[in-house]
Amino acid sequence: MSLFDLTGKIAVVTGATKGIGLGIATQLAAHGARVVVSSRTQADCDALASELNARFGAGGDIAKGAVCNLDKLEDIDALAKTARAAFGGVDILVCNAAALAFIGPAPATPPDVFQRLLNTNIHHNFRLCEALRGDIAARGGGSIVLIGSMAGHSASANILAYGVAKAGVAHMARCLADEMAAQNIRVNCVAPGLIRSHASTPVWSNETVLDTIVGAIPLQRIGEPEDIAGAVIFLASAAGSYVTGETIIVDGGRTMLSPPTRGVTGGLDSLADTLNDKNDLRGS
């Protein structure tokens, strides 16, 4: 059996219908897993489930759509129940849904926005992990992957609150990994750099900003959703069976340089209003 084969495994992915989450859900299905795909809109979830069933189902359903707005704790419980009802349990949980919500200097960050970032990225993902912990343990253990960010590992101008929240995600992975090891549940974090996704369109579609960012990346390109999906497949499969409590940074080598972001994220100043008005980067 391939180290990356997920046949017989059941996965839940939040923020699954666009960008990084879509890439992750698609690759989980491609590697043999049955997948519960979740976002804030039922129609989007159902459309993705239908697509995955058509591509990978071989005549049967291997995907199920389940609406879940992480801001509603009742939705978290409902997602867990849907996963049980659809496929009988859970082996893999990918917490991808998130929020950016604000770009700008630290003193200008609205208090309610800061709190929302902490709630969505840390508290609500913790609740989801707890809601599914028993299901994963009942199947003999499995893997939880939290999606963090490069911003949680290096100072980034104009996104302090987001960086703080994502740093919390990485540390939550370490703490949960220690606690859940006795249940054979591995918990890790994947921290993307700039990825070409729906949420980051205002950044990578701006040639001036993109050139500045790419110029600071050793691999000289931004990432694609499949780059993140590859790391998730590794951590979710037997290939990553001896890895827990770790953060894999997938950023083309950017954070290995020093200073990592000075003069780079500053280029977002001119885009702040556009980003704040049109994008909350949930499920990036």
Secondary structure, DSSP 8 states (H G I E B T S, - for coil): --TT--TT-EEEESS-SSHHHHHHHHHHHHTT-EEEEEES-HHHHHHHHHHHHHHH-TTS--EEEEE--TT-HHHHHHHHHHHHHHHS--SEEEE--------S-GGG--HHHHHHHHIIIIIHHHHHHHHHHHHHHHTT-EEEEEE--GGGTS--TT-HHHHHHHHHHHHHHHHHHHHHGGGTEEEEEEEE-SB-SSTTHHHHT-HHHHHHHHHT-TTSS-B-HHHHHHHHHHHHSGGGTT--S-EEEESTTGGGSSSSSTTTGGGGGGGHHHHHHH---TT-
